[in-house]
Amino acid sequence: MQNFALAEIPTRKELIEEVDIGPFTQKYDRGIPIRRAAFQLLQTLFEVGALSSDSILKVVDAIVTYGLVDTAEEVTVLTLQILAKVTQKACVHVATKLE
């Protein structure tokens, strides 16, 4: 399950739709619910203790690489919540990725 969630985290360009609204172009990201669900799955796996030490490193790497730079505010907020929980229980893993 963890590998599935990690595969769904990156923003997919094919799910971003551009709609012309007169002189403006509006972007709609259809992948937000998928990314949000993937992060929620990782959060649940972490909370129940289903992640090994190596898996926690992968999750922290995904959070830093994709979650913190996501353009969707709801995904970024969820990412920060997960990062706060991981920091409380496994601060060494977070400290290695701070650079």
Order of alpha helices (4+ residues) and beta strands (2+ residues): alpha-beta-beta-alpha-alpha-alpha-alpha
